[in-house]
Amino acid sequence: MNAIGCCGVQLYRFGEAVSVPFFTDTWRPTSFYDKLEANLSLGLHSLVLVDIKTREPTLPSLARGKPVYLPPRFMTVRQATSQILEIAGVRGEGVTSISNASPAIGVARVGTESQLCVHGTLVELLSVDFGPPLHSMVLLGSMTEVETQLVRAFCVPAAEAKHFTQRELERIDEAAERAARAHETGFIGEDHSSCSDEDGEAPDELATYAPAPALVAAKEDSAVAETALEVTGTATEADFAKVEGALRALSGVISVSSEPARNSVKVKASPGFPTASAMIEAINFVGFSAAEKRLAGGVFKFDPSEVDVEGGSATADDFLDAFGF
């Protein structure tokens, strides 16, 4: 809760915090919206925590007694804002105090070097590129003069922030829809035709669970982690296509390349998203087994065969000496 002070609003002027869950076709709760309205009626700000789904088992795997987990899914500021405005539209003007023009702040990766805070109206935040997760929001109540000055100092105005193009927004929404279907059905779709370019080919950087523009930005960033996985159970190019499709469906993945001759795949991703265990779970989900071989970029890790110093009884100093540090 204290961390949200980074955007410049005063903590003691917050009302009850709310969580916005992912909507489904059959479940669209509005209880969080009523709390937003209650906070606004008192002139208080609302901390809006957005949904995350990690280690979500599929129903078929639970029935078999051997859980298989879907790739992680992180709600974005765009998705949370869209759901809030959807409810506002259903309730109509004069009934709700929330509208397209309601002031808000979108924040991403609070406490990290890439932290981003953008202030604007709800409709302005819809197209802002907040980058990789984690995201959250503040729906603003009445502002004091001090808060207004601090928000201007600590936040980027929406008019000056990086925005997605209309084409990019369409692709993001398509990716979000595929992710929703995967989590509802327990099936990761392999057909990327709905997100293809004009020439009919699906772009390499587009992942089912992550906005393509965010991945393009990550690709241009020097901070890229590379993970090599050894895959077993694959026999044909079609098998590797399934593996690549499952990996591209993970949030933060930039590119996937396979080496069938070595039974391995290499994944380039934003550091920390996804984890190696999430990649392995995704491969298990499509019927194959995998193990991590090597992770490079950021903190360097060695293969197990490289760190067998003195039969496993070595100290940290022995380890450093063995590699010349």
Backbone bond lengths (Angstrom), bond angles and torsions (degrees), N, CA, C in turn:
res aa  C-N    CA-C-N  psi(-1)  N-CA   C-N-CA  omega(-1)  CA-C   N-CA-C  phi
1 M - - - 1.464 - - 1.529 110.27 -
2 N 1.336 117.17 -44.65 1.463 120.13 -178.28 1.526 112.23 -61.46
3 A 1.329 116.66 -31.09 1.464 120.33 -174.56 1.521 112.19 -61.85
4 I 1.336 117.44 -28.19 1.464 119.29 -176.19 1.526 111.48 -68.92
5 G 1.326 117.35 -10.87 1.455 120.29 174.58 1.514 113.10 -61.70
6 C 1.327 116.84 -12.19 1.465 121.20 179.93 1.522 112.29 -62.21
7 C 1.332 117.69 -20.65 1.468 119.48 -177.45 1.524 112.29 -88.62
8 G 1.345 117.80 -5.76 1.448 120.11 173.49 1.513 116.56 106.02
9 V 1.343 118.70 -10.02 1.467 119.91 179.21 1.526 109.46 -85.40
10 Q 1.327 116.27 152.10 1.456 120.93 -174.19 1.528 110.51 -84.43
11 L 1.318 115.64 132.27 1.466 120.63 -171.96 1.519 113.06 -63.20
12 Y 1.328 118.01 -34.42 1.454 118.98 -175.90 1.534 112.49 -75.13
13 R 1.339 116.68 -2.16 1.458 120.16 177.92 1.520 111.73 -104.60
14 F 1.336 115.95 19.83 1.465 121.16 174.95 1.517 110.14 -93.94
15 G 1.304 115.79 143.98 1.457 121.16 171.33 1.514 109.61 -93.82
16 E 1.316 116.94 -151.13 1.467 121.80 -178.08 1.527 110.58 -69.88
17 A 1.324 116.39 133.05 1.469 120.98 176.72 1.525 109.67 -73.93
18 V 1.321 116.30 148.50 1.462 120.28 -179.83 1.527 109.58 -128.07
19 S 1.316 115.21 158.43 1.469 122.28 175.60 1.520 108.50 -119.70
20 V 1.311 116.78 131.73 1.466 122.07 179.12 1.521 108.61 -102.24
21 P 1.338 118.17 113.62 1.464 120.50 179.82 1.527 111.88 -85.91
22 F 1.310 116.15 159.30 1.458 120.06 173.76 1.537 109.32 -64.13
23 F 1.322 116.79 130.07 1.463 120.81 173.82 1.532 109.19 -75.21
24 T 1.323 116.02 150.24 1.460 122.02 170.53 1.521 107.70 -125.42
25 D 1.328 116.98 177.30 1.459 120.23 179.51 1.519 111.69 -64.19
26 T 1.322 116.82 -28.74 1.466 120.60 -174.54 1.522 113.71 -112.42
27 W 1.325 118.02 -2.22 1.471 120.63 -176.21 1.514 108.91 -141.01
28 R 1.326 116.17 107.39 1.459 122.07 -178.75 1.530 108.40 -135.10
29 P 1.325 116.95 75.52 1.472 120.88 -175.69 1.532 111.89 -67.84
30 T 1.327 115.39 151.00 1.464 120.61 -179.38 1.532 112.33 -125.80
31 S 1.327 117.37 6.82 1.465 119.39 -177.09 1.523 111.93 -61.27
32 F 1.325 117.60 -34.79 1.471 120.34 179.47 1.525 110.38 -64.94
33 Y 1.338 116.73 -32.76 1.459 121.27 -178.65 1.527 110.82 -66.50
34 D 1.319 116.49 -38.34 1.465 120.32 178.25 1.528 110.82 -62.00
35 K 1.326 117.02 -35.56 1.471 120.55 178.28 1.531 110.64 -70.38
36 L 1.329 116.66 -36.15 1.463 119.68 175.35 1.533 110.40 -61.02
37 E 1.331 115.25 -44.40 1.468 120.50 178.84 1.526 110.81 -61.94
38 A 1.342 116.47 -42.35 1.462 120.40 -179.19 1.528 110.63 -63.16
39 N 1.329 117.25 -42.23 1.463 120.13 178.25 1.525 111.36 -63.01
40 L 1.335 116.10 -43.75 1.466 119.79 -178.92 1.522 111.85 -64.31
41 S 1.336 116.35 -35.27 1.471 119.60 179.93 1.521 111.76 -63.66
42 L 1.319 116.84 -22.25 1.463 122.33 178.57 1.528 111.77 -99.78
43 G 1.334 116.30 2.00 1.457 120.29 -179.62 1.513 113.45 76.99
44 L 1.340 117.19 18.25 1.458 121.36 -175.98 1.523 111.68 -98.46
45 H 1.329 115.13 153.39 1.459 121.04 175.22 1.529 109.34 -79.89
46 S 1.341 115.42 159.48 1.473 120.81 178.51 1.523 109.71 -125.90
47 L 1.316 116.50 123.63 1.461 120.76 171.38 1.517 107.43 -81.19
48 V 1.328 116.34 120.50 1.466 122.10 -177.24 1.527 108.45 -107.75
49 L 1.312 116.10 107.17 1.463 121.72 176.97 1.522 108.19 -90.55
50 V 1.321 116.28 131.45 1.465 119.64 -175.38 1.525 110.29 -101.09
51 D 1.316 114.80 157.03 1.463 122.66 -170.70 1.531 112.04 -69.20
52 I 1.318 115.65 145.05 1.458 122.22 168.28 1.521 107.35 -132.57
53 K 1.306 115.67 145.31 1.466 120.71 178.25 1.523 108.12 -127.85
54 T 1.326 116.29 112.57 1.458 121.48 177.03 1.520 108.51 -130.40
55 R 1.312 115.75 147.56 1.469 121.85 -178.72 1.527 111.46 51.35
56 E 1.335 115.26 47.99 1.462 121.02 176.42 1.530 108.14 -89.43
57 P 1.340 118.37 112.01 1.461 119.99 -178.90 1.514 111.39 -76.61
58 T 1.324 116.27 150.54 1.465 120.02 174.98 1.517 108.91 -80.45
59 L 1.322 116.07 148.95 1.468 120.30 -179.73 1.531 112.26 -62.74
60 P 1.361 118.84 -42.70 1.471 118.07 178.28 1.527 112.78 -59.05
61 S 1.339 116.21 -38.57 1.465 118.51 -178.98 1.524 111.12 -70.05
62 L 1.331 117.52 -33.97 1.460 120.12 176.59 1.515 110.82 -66.35
63 A 1.334 115.54 -36.31 1.471 119.32 179.16 1.522 110.87 -65.22
64 R 1.343 115.79 -31.11 1.468 119.33 178.79 1.523 111.75 -83.20
65 G 1.331 116.54 -9.03 1.463 119.86 -179.94 1.508 113.73 80.61
66 K 1.339 118.00 11.02 1.462 122.08 178.51 1.524 107.68 -130.63
67 P 1.341 117.12 89.30 1.463 120.57 -174.16 1.528 113.14 -57.39
68 V 1.319 115.28 133.21 1.457 123.11 171.56 1.523 106.27 -119.37
69 Y 1.325 117.88 129.59 1.449 121.21 -170.38 1.527 112.06 -102.10
70 L 1.323 114.94 139.26 1.449 121.72 175.38 1.532 110.25 -73.75
71 P 1.322 117.58 157.58 1.463 119.74 175.72 1.526 110.44 -60.48
72 P 1.324 118.45 152.10 1.467 120.24 179.96 1.520 111.56 -65.62
73 R 1.326 114.81 153.71 1.458 121.38 -179.08 1.528 108.53 -137.55
74 F 1.322 116.71 129.37 1.453 121.77 -176.12 1.526 109.91 -121.31
75 M 1.329 116.57 125.92 1.463 120.04 177.36 1.525 109.85 -70.01
76 T 1.321 115.87 144.59 1.454 122.25 179.10 1.527 110.38 -104.59
77 V 1.328 115.46 168.35 1.460 119.91 175.21 1.529 109.84 -59.57
78 R 1.320 116.89 -38.72 1.470 120.36 -179.89 1.521 110.96 -60.87
79 Q 1.333 117.14 -45.94 1.455 119.82 -178.56 1.528 111.78 -65.62
80 A 1.343 116.72 -43.61 1.460 119.99 179.57 1.520 110.95 -63.20
81 T 1.333 116.61 -43.71 1.460 120.71 179.53 1.519 111.26 -63.69
82 S 1.326 116.71 -41.40 1.464 120.90 179.17 1.521 111.21 -60.41
83 Q 1.332 116.95 -41.76 1.461 120.16 -178.90 1.529 111.14 -68.91
84 I 1.338 116.64 -39.03 1.468 120.25 177.93 1.531 109.95 -63.19
85 L 1.327 116.92 -45.51 1.465 120.27 -179.20 1.524 111.62 -69.70
86 E 1.324 116.93 -29.19 1.466 119.74 176.17 1.529 110.66 -61.91
87 I 1.329 116.12 -45.42 1.464 119.96 178.85 1.521 110.53 -65.89
88 A 1.343 116.47 -40.74 1.465 120.09 178.06 1.522 110.77 -60.17
89 G 1.332 116.82 -39.37 1.454 120.47 179.20 1.516 112.49 -66.29
90 V 1.332 116.87 -37.35 1.458 120.76 179.18 1.532 110.74 -67.38
91 R 1.312 117.28 -39.80 1.465 120.86 -177.78 1.521 111.74 -75.73
92 G 1.327 116.73 -30.33 1.453 119.96 173.65 1.510 114.65 86.53
93 E 1.354 114.87 159.23 1.454 121.60 179.54 1.527 110.14 -64.90
94 G 1.301 116.06 146.57 1.447 121.14 -179.95 1.510 113.25 87.14
95 V 1.342 115.85 -17.66 1.465 120.23 179.28 1.521 110.26 -102.72
96 T 1.330 116.25 -34.21 1.455 121.42 -179.16 1.519 110.62 -118.42
97 S 1.329 115.66 150.51 1.466 120.36 178.82 1.514 111.91 -95.04
98 I 1.331 117.93 1.19 1.459 122.51 -179.47 1.523 108.93 -101.33
99 S 1.327 116.03 133.07 1.466 120.76 -179.12 1.517 109.82 -147.72
100 N 1.324 115.84 -178.27 1.464 120.72 177.38 1.523 111.87 -56.32
101 A 1.338 116.14 -31.85 1.463 120.94 -174.98 1.522 113.56 -88.67
102 S 1.326 118.48 2.94 1.464 120.65 179.91 1.519 109.99 -64.42
103 P 1.341 118.31 132.38 1.468 120.76 -179.94 1.523 111.61 -75.16
104 A 1.322 115.86 142.51 1.463 120.96 -178.44 1.520 109.62 -154.82
105 I 1.314 114.95 168.73 1.462 121.91 175.83 1.525 107.82 -129.74
106 G 1.312 116.33 129.45 1.458 120.89 173.76 1.517 108.78 -102.72
107 V 1.335 117.54 135.28 1.462 121.11 179.86 1.520 109.75 -128.22
108 A 1.307 115.55 150.71 1.462 120.92 -179.82 1.524 109.85 -141.76
109 R 1.334 115.71 138.87 1.469 123.50 174.14 1.527 112.06 53.51
110 V 1.327 116.08 47.75 1.465 121.59 -177.80 1.525 110.48 -57.97
111 G 1.318 115.97 133.51 1.454 121.62 177.76 1.508 114.95 89.35
112 T 1.346 117.68 -1.77 1.461 120.83 178.98 1.527 109.74 -105.35
113 E 1.320 116.04 173.02 1.457 120.37 179.73 1.524 112.01 -67.43
114 S 1.330 116.29 -24.22 1.474 119.71 -179.04 1.524 112.28 -98.64
115 Q 1.319 116.94 19.20 1.470 121.16 179.86 1.528 110.66 -52.81
116 L 1.348 115.48 139.19 1.459 121.00 -179.91 1.520 109.87 -136.65
117 C 1.333 116.80 129.87 1.469 122.69 175.44 1.523 107.73 -126.56
118 V 1.322 116.84 124.90 1.462 122.14 -179.11 1.525 108.83 -127.63
119 H 1.331 116.95 129.62 1.462 119.85 177.44 1.520 110.71 -112.21
120 G 1.323 114.94 144.42 1.458 121.45 -179.96 1.512 108.97 174.76
121 T 1.302 117.22 -168.52 1.459 120.45 175.64 1.523 109.41 -81.37
122 L 1.321 116.09 164.94 1.461 119.54 -179.45 1.523 111.11 -58.97
123 V 1.315 117.21 -42.00 1.461 119.12 -178.15 1.531 110.89 -68.42
124 E 1.330 118.31 -30.18 1.468 120.78 177.62 1.526 110.98 -70.74
125 L 1.332 116.70 -36.68 1.470 120.05 -178.64 1.517 112.36 -70.09
126 L 1.328 117.74 -18.72 1.462 121.10 -177.76 1.526 113.17 -57.81
127 S 1.322 116.81 -34.34 1.468 119.32 -174.35 1.527 113.46 -106.06
128 V 1.342 117.72 4.62 1.465 120.47 -179.26 1.530 110.40 -74.21
129 D 1.320 116.50 137.03 1.467 121.96 176.36 1.526 108.68 -86.64
130 F 1.350 116.38 101.87 1.462 120.96 -179.64 1.526 112.00 -89.68
131 G 1.323 117.72 -3.78 1.454 119.68 178.59 1.517 113.35 77.83
132 P 1.342 116.93 -162.02 1.466 122.10 -176.09 1.529 111.88 -64.55
133 P 1.348 117.25 165.12 1.468 121.16 177.89 1.539 109.67 -67.52
134 L 1.318 114.64 168.12 1.460 131.39 7.72 1.525 110.07 -97.24
135 H 1.372 116.23 146.40 1.443 121.61 -179.33 1.529 110.59 -113.13
136 S 1.331 115.70 160.63 1.466 122.33 168.75 1.518 107.00 -160.73
137 M 1.338 116.73 177.86 1.465 120.98 -174.40 1.518 111.05 -142.64
138 V 1.320 114.81 163.19 1.461 122.28 169.31 1.522 106.64 -130.41
139 L 1.327 116.56 121.05 1.452 120.89 172.25 1.525 106.36 -91.64
140 L 1.323 116.31 118.59 1.452 120.89 -169.76 1.525 112.90 -82.67
141 G 1.340 114.85 137.99 1.452 120.73 171.87 1.522 108.59 -93.97
142 S 1.321 117.08 -143.78 1.461 119.65 177.09 1.526 108.88 -72.58
143 M 1.320 115.97 140.22 1.463 121.62 -175.04 1.524 110.72 -108.14
144 T 1.328 116.16 137.11 1.453 120.14 171.91 1.527 108.43 -82.37
145 E 1.304 116.92 165.74 1.459 120.44 179.67 1.521 110.91 -62.62
146 V 1.349 115.69 -39.34 1.468 119.53 179.15 1.521 110.24 -63.36
147 E 1.332 117.18 -44.66 1.466 120.69 179.77 1.521 110.80 -61.70
148 T 1.304 116.73 -42.50 1.465 120.47 179.74 1.524 111.13 -58.31
149 Q 1.318 116.77 -43.10 1.460 120.65 179.74 1.526 111.20 -67.93
150 L 1.349 117.06 -39.90 1.462 120.31 -179.14 1.527 111.73 -68.78
151 V 1.325 116.71 -38.69 1.465 119.78 178.21 1.521 109.86 -63.33
152 R 1.312 116.78 -40.36 1.468 119.57 177.94 1.527 111.28 -65.23
153 A 1.335 115.74 -30.95 1.469 119.82 -178.63 1.521 112.24 -79.22
154 F 1.340 117.34 -37.10 1.463 121.40 -172.73 1.521 114.52 -99.13
155 C 1.325 117.87 -14.93 1.471 120.58 -176.18 1.522 111.39 -116.83
156 V 1.308 115.34 151.91 1.464 121.74 174.98 1.525 108.20 -87.68
157 P 1.326 119.34 130.00 1.465 120.22 175.57 1.532 110.23 -62.76
158 A 1.308 116.81 143.06 1.461 120.34 -178.65 1.523 111.47 -57.35
159 A 1.329 116.86 -33.65 1.461 120.48 -179.34 1.518 112.38 -65.12
160 E 1.347 117.00 -23.04 1.463 120.77 -177.95 1.532 112.34 -102.78
161 A 1.324 117.30 -6.93 1.461 121.39 -178.29 1.523 111.12 -78.51
162 K 1.315 115.50 163.30 1.465 120.54 176.17 1.522 109.03 -75.32
163 H 1.339 116.21 131.53 1.461 121.12 -178.60 1.527 110.08 -117.86
164 F 1.333 115.08 150.40 1.456 120.88 173.68 1.529 109.25 -75.66
165 T 1.319 116.14 150.73 1.462 120.40 171.60 1.525 108.77 -77.66
166 Q 1.319 116.72 167.61 1.458 120.25 179.44 1.525 111.01 -61.34
167 R 1.322 116.68 -39.84 1.470 120.83 178.97 1.523 110.32 -63.63
168 E 1.324 116.32 -41.51 1.464 120.06 178.96 1.524 110.87 -65.20
169 L 1.331 116.96 -40.04 1.466 120.39 178.61 1.524 111.15 -62.75
170 E 1.322 116.44 -38.75 1.470 119.97 178.10 1.519 110.57 -62.43
171 R 1.320 116.34 -42.10 1.460 120.36 -179.39 1.529 111.07 -69.37
172 I 1.331 116.88 -36.74 1.465 120.42 177.22 1.523 109.97 -62.62
173 D 1.327 116.70 -44.81 1.462 120.59 -179.26 1.531 111.11 -65.53
174 E 1.333 116.76 -36.37 1.463 120.30 176.58 1.521 110.41 -64.40
175 A 1.333 116.36 -42.66 1.463 120.46 179.00 1.518 110.76 -64.13
176 A 1.339 117.11 -41.10 1.466 120.62 178.73 1.526 110.94 -63.78
177 E 1.325 116.87 -37.19 1.458 120.69 178.98 1.521 111.25 -66.80
178 R 1.341 116.76 -40.46 1.466 119.38 178.06 1.527 110.31 -65.54
179 A 1.333 116.77 -39.26 1.461 120.21 178.65 1.517 110.72 -63.11
180 A 1.342 116.50 -41.45 1.460 120.64 179.21 1.522 110.40 -62.33
181 R 1.323 116.21 -43.01 1.477 120.13 179.80 1.529 110.51 -63.96
182 A 1.329 116.32 -40.59 1.464 119.59 -179.87 1.518 111.07 -61.96
183 H 1.329 117.52 -41.14 1.456 120.50 -178.20 1.523 111.89 -75.94
184 E 1.330 117.51 -25.20 1.458 119.82 177.21 1.523 111.72 -79.76
185 T 1.332 116.26 -37.05 1.463 119.85 -175.41 1.520 113.43 -99.27
186 G 1.352 116.80 -17.36 1.454 119.32 -176.20 1.508 112.52 78.01
187 F 1.343 117.12 18.60 1.459 120.82 -178.42 1.512 109.82 -126.27
188 I 1.321 117.38 129.32 1.457 122.42 176.52 1.516 108.20 -89.28
189 G 1.324 116.55 113.97 1.452 120.23 -178.43 1.513 111.78 -68.79
190 E 1.341 116.27 141.62 1.460 120.91 179.04 1.520 111.91 -103.96
191 D 1.345 116.49 -9.62 1.459 119.59 -178.29 1.512 110.15 -84.12
192 H 1.327 117.11 109.94 1.458 121.61 -179.60 1.532 110.67 -101.09
193 S 1.346 117.40 17.31 1.450 119.10 -176.14 1.512 112.34 -64.32
194 S 1.336 117.35 -28.98 1.461 120.37 -178.06 1.516 112.19 -70.40
195 C 1.337 117.56 -12.69 1.468 119.40 -179.06 1.523 110.16 -119.08
196 S 1.343 116.11 24.40 1.457 119.14 -175.83 1.518 111.50 -76.41
197 D 1.331 114.66 160.15 1.448 120.80 175.20 1.524 109.12 -76.62
198 E 1.338 116.09 179.62 1.451 119.82 -178.63 1.521 112.62 -61.87
199 D 1.335 116.63 -26.41 1.460 119.28 179.85 1.520 112.18 -84.26
200 G 1.344 117.43 2.67 1.452 120.99 175.29 1.506 115.17 90.29
201 E 1.339 117.74 0.33 1.451 120.69 -179.00 1.518 110.80 -103.88
202 A 1.327 115.31 135.40 1.463 119.11 179.09 1.517 109.71 -70.84
203 P 1.323 118.57 132.16 1.473 120.59 -179.91 1.510 111.72 -68.19
204 D 1.338 117.10 140.45 1.459 121.50 -177.77 1.519 112.27 -60.38
205 E 1.346 116.78 -35.15 1.447 118.49 -173.16 1.524 113.28 -79.71
206 L 1.346 117.68 -9.63 1.457 119.75 -176.13 1.518 110.43 -82.87
207 A 1.309 117.80 119.66 1.456 123.22 176.99 1.514 109.18 -107.89
208 T 1.331 115.84 151.62 1.452 120.25 -177.81 1.513 111.91 -60.84
209 Y 1.323 117.54 -33.89 1.448 120.63 -172.13 1.513 114.55 -103.47
210 A 1.325 119.33 -4.24 1.461 119.60 -174.38 1.515 110.25 -133.01
211 P 1.326 118.83 143.33 1.457 121.62 178.73 1.517 111.15 -61.53
212 A 1.320 115.87 131.96 1.458 120.04 -178.81 1.521 112.79 -58.37
213 P 1.350 119.92 -44.19 1.468 118.75 -178.68 1.521 113.19 -60.22
214 A 1.323 116.71 -34.84 1.464 119.26 178.55 1.519 110.01 -65.53
215 L 1.335 115.90 -34.97 1.455 119.34 179.26 1.522 110.97 -72.22
216 V 1.321 116.37 -35.97 1.461 119.62 177.00 1.521 109.88 -62.58
217 A 1.341 116.05 -42.02 1.460 119.93 178.44 1.517 110.38 -63.35
218 A 1.341 115.79 -39.58 1.461 119.70 179.69 1.526 110.65 -66.86
219 K 1.336 115.95 -33.63 1.468 119.47 -179.80 1.522 110.59 -64.84
220 E 1.326 116.47 -32.45 1.453 120.53 179.93 1.522 111.96 -80.97
221 D 1.328 115.59 -11.49 1.462 120.56 -179.59 1.525 108.51 -82.17
222 S 1.312 117.20 139.84 1.464 120.02 -179.56 1.517 111.80 -72.81
223 A 1.341 117.77 -20.63 1.461 121.26 -178.29 1.525 109.35 -83.40
224 V 1.326 115.92 80.95 1.461 122.15 -179.50 1.520 108.85 -122.59
225 A 1.320 116.55 130.57 1.458 120.98 178.28 1.525 109.72 -97.16
226 E 1.324 116.18 140.73 1.468 120.90 178.31 1.522 109.07 -118.29
227 T 1.313 115.80 128.79 1.464 121.71 179.91 1.520 109.14 -119.61
228 A 1.314 116.73 131.40 1.464 122.12 175.17 1.520 108.78 -106.66
229 L 1.325 116.20 130.72 1.464 121.87 -178.82 1.517 109.95 -122.40
230 E 1.307 115.43 136.78 1.462 121.16 174.34 1.519 107.69 -93.86
231 V 1.328 116.57 121.46 1.460 121.94 -174.31 1.519 109.84 -108.16
232 T 1.313 117.19 134.27 1.465 122.09 176.77 1.518 109.42 -119.34
233 G 1.327 114.96 150.22 1.461 120.48 -179.92 1.507 113.30 98.41
234 T 1.342 117.27 -5.65 1.458 120.96 178.79 1.521 109.71 -88.57
235 A 1.343 115.70 137.44 1.463 119.81 -178.33 1.518 112.45 -129.12
236 T 1.323 117.48 -23.67 1.463 121.00 -175.55 1.527 110.32 -130.05
237 E 1.334 114.97 169.87 1.460 119.74 175.92 1.520 110.84 -63.35
238 A 1.337 116.31 -32.33 1.471 120.20 178.06 1.523 110.83 -63.37
239 D 1.337 116.48 -35.83 1.468 119.81 177.49 1.523 110.35 -62.95
240 F 1.335 115.70 -45.21 1.466 118.90 179.80 1.526 111.18 -67.37
241 A 1.342 116.77 -30.38 1.466 119.64 176.83 1.526 110.32 -63.99
242 K 1.334 116.12 -38.00 1.465 120.09 177.43 1.526 110.65 -65.64
243 V 1.338 115.48 -42.11 1.461 119.88 179.40 1.532 110.41 -62.63
244 E 1.335 115.71 -46.07 1.464 119.40 -179.75 1.519 110.94 -62.87
245 G 1.341 116.88 -39.63 1.460 120.12 178.83 1.512 112.18 -62.84
246 A 1.339 116.54 -40.40 1.466 120.21 179.35 1.521 111.40 -65.99
247 L 1.343 116.83 -38.35 1.457 120.57 -179.54 1.520 111.72 -71.99
248 R 1.330 117.13 -38.68 1.464 119.70 178.55 1.529 111.68 -66.18
249 A 1.322 116.17 -18.47 1.467 120.44 179.86 1.519 112.73 -78.32
250 L 1.321 117.26 -3.91 1.465 120.58 -177.93 1.523 110.86 -88.51
251 S 1.323 114.81 141.86 1.461 121.24 179.69 1.525 110.28 -64.55
252 G 1.330 116.84 129.18 1.448 121.30 176.01 1.508 114.75 97.21
253 V 1.351 117.86 -9.51 1.465 120.50 -179.30 1.521 109.44 -73.44
254 I 1.326 116.43 131.63 1.459 121.97 -179.01 1.523 110.80 -97.23
255 S 1.326 117.18 -47.13 1.461 120.37 178.76 1.519 110.12 -154.03
256 V 1.329 115.11 156.38 1.465 121.92 178.96 1.527 108.04 -133.95
257 S 1.323 116.92 130.63 1.469 121.15 175.59 1.522 108.75 -131.99
258 S 1.309 116.23 141.82 1.465 120.02 -177.21 1.524 111.08 -116.53
259 E 1.330 115.25 152.17 1.457 123.34 175.19 1.526 107.53 -127.03
260 P 1.332 117.56 85.41 1.468 120.86 -176.66 1.524 113.37 -55.11
261 A 1.335 116.98 -35.35 1.462 119.72 -178.46 1.525 111.65 -62.70
262 R 1.330 116.56 -29.28 1.464 120.95 -179.87 1.525 112.48 -104.78
263 N 1.332 115.75 4.93 1.475 120.77 -178.18 1.528 111.25 52.69
264 S 1.329 116.43 45.37 1.453 119.67 -177.29 1.516 111.10 -139.48
265 V 1.336 115.00 158.03 1.453 122.09 174.10 1.522 107.75 -132.28
266 K 1.328 115.70 148.81 1.457 121.23 176.05 1.522 108.56 -117.20
267 V 1.323 114.93 133.36 1.466 121.24 -177.34 1.518 109.07 -120.76
268 K 1.318 116.52 125.56 1.458 121.30 172.16 1.521 107.93 -102.91
269 A 1.344 116.48 129.82 1.461 120.13 -174.91 1.516 110.28 -150.59
270 S 1.321 115.47 166.20 1.454 120.50 172.52 1.517 108.31 -64.81
271 P 1.331 119.07 136.95 1.463 121.67 -177.33 1.525 111.57 -54.65
272 G 1.346 115.81 125.78 1.454 120.89 177.05 1.510 114.47 90.49
273 F 1.335 119.12 -15.69 1.457 122.33 179.66 1.513 109.10 -133.79
274 P 1.320 119.28 109.54 1.465 126.37 -2.41 1.532 110.89 -90.95
275 T 1.320 116.74 174.14 1.458 121.67 175.45 1.518 109.12 -81.02
276 A 1.321 116.20 163.60 1.463 120.34 178.43 1.523 110.50 -62.04
277 S 1.344 117.15 -37.34 1.468 119.76 -179.99 1.528 110.75 -64.20
278 A 1.338 117.38 -35.70 1.465 120.53 178.01 1.527 110.29 -66.52
279 M 1.345 116.80 -37.46 1.460 120.12 177.67 1.527 110.70 -64.39
280 I 1.332 114.99 -43.17 1.471 119.52 -179.47 1.516 110.73 -64.49
281 E 1.333 116.76 -40.74 1.463 120.38 178.09 1.529 111.22 -62.95
282 A 1.335 116.73 -39.18 1.460 120.45 178.75 1.528 111.22 -63.55
283 I 1.340 116.21 -39.75 1.467 120.03 178.09 1.524 110.61 -68.52
284 N 1.338 116.46 -40.72 1.464 119.61 176.17 1.520 111.56 -59.51
285 F 1.325 115.92 -35.44 1.460 120.84 -177.19 1.526 111.99 -61.70
286 V 1.345 117.59 -32.87 1.463 119.80 -179.44 1.528 112.04 -94.90
287 G 1.333 116.61 13.08 1.460 120.05 169.54 1.508 117.25 99.40
288 F 1.334 119.00 14.01 1.456 120.76 -179.19 1.527 109.78 -126.48
289 S 1.321 115.91 168.70 1.462 121.15 179.44 1.522 109.43 -112.52
290 A 1.333 115.97 153.34 1.453 119.75 -178.38 1.518 110.40 -151.49
291 A 1.312 114.96 157.56 1.462 121.98 175.62 1.516 108.01 -144.68
292 E 1.326 116.77 146.45 1.452 121.18 -178.74 1.526 109.98 -73.50
293 K 1.342 115.87 135.83 1.461 120.49 177.77 1.521 111.66 -101.31
294 R 1.341 115.64 -45.87 1.464 118.72 -175.72 1.515 109.35 -164.69
295 L 1.295 116.41 140.48 1.462 121.86 177.35 1.515 108.20 -120.80
296 A 1.326 116.71 126.34 1.457 120.84 -179.49 1.511 110.10 -125.97
297 G 1.316 116.52 154.94 1.459 120.36 -178.87 1.505 109.43 100.91
298 G 1.328 117.94 130.86 1.458 119.88 -176.70 1.519 108.33 73.90
299 V 1.336 118.08 -123.20 1.460 122.73 177.85 1.520 108.12 -79.00
300 F 1.326 117.84 128.53 1.455 121.55 -176.89 1.515 110.61 -84.85
301 K 1.341 115.62 134.75 1.462 120.80 177.46 1.525 108.87 -123.27
302 F 1.339 116.09 146.59 1.453 121.35 -178.54 1.521 110.66 -102.73
303 D 1.333 116.13 156.04 1.456 120.61 171.41 1.523 109.04 -64.72
304 P 1.349 117.48 152.19 1.467 119.07 178.94 1.524 113.22 -54.77
305 S 1.350 116.26 -35.65 1.456 119.33 -178.16 1.530 112.20 -66.98
306 E 1.331 116.55 -19.35 1.465 120.48 -177.41 1.526 112.68 -88.65
307 V 1.316 117.13 -13.36 1.463 119.42 -173.19 1.530 112.62 -115.58
308 D 1.324 117.29 16.83 1.463 120.45 178.05 1.527 107.98 -82.15
309 V 1.319 115.25 78.27 1.462 120.97 -178.32 1.522 109.03 -95.91
310 E 1.359 116.12 121.25 1.461 122.48 178.80 1.526 112.66 52.13
311 G 1.344 113.88 43.99 1.462 118.49 173.90 1.514 114.88 67.43
312 G 1.318 117.99 20.25 1.458 120.66 177.44 1.506 113.73 91.12
313 S 1.334 118.56 1.99 1.465 120.84 -178.09 1.520 112.33 -100.62
314 A 1.325 116.33 7.30 1.460 120.16 -174.97 1.523 111.50 -72.16
315 T 1.317 115.12 153.71 1.466 121.44 173.88 1.522 109.27 -89.14
316 A 1.320 116.39 174.26 1.458 120.43 178.25 1.529 110.58 -61.26
317 D 1.342 117.05 -37.21 1.469 120.40 178.97 1.522 110.58 -66.14
318 D 1.347 117.15 -39.39 1.464 120.17 177.07 1.512 111.29 -60.48
319 F 1.317 114.39 -41.59 1.454 120.21 -179.67 1.528 111.07 -61.72
320 L 1.330 116.21 -46.71 1.462 120.76 -179.12 1.528 110.85 -64.54
321 D 1.323 116.39 -38.66 1.466 120.87 178.90 1.535 110.29 -64.61
322 A 1.327 116.00 -40.00 1.470 120.98 -176.51 1.518 111.32 -62.28
323 F 1.326 116.60 -30.34 1.461 119.59 -178.01 1.516 111.96 -106.55
324 G 1.333 117.17 11.17 1.439 119.73 172.12 1.507 116.03 76.37
325 F 1.323 117.09 23.13 1.469 119.83 179.24 1.524 110.49 -85.35
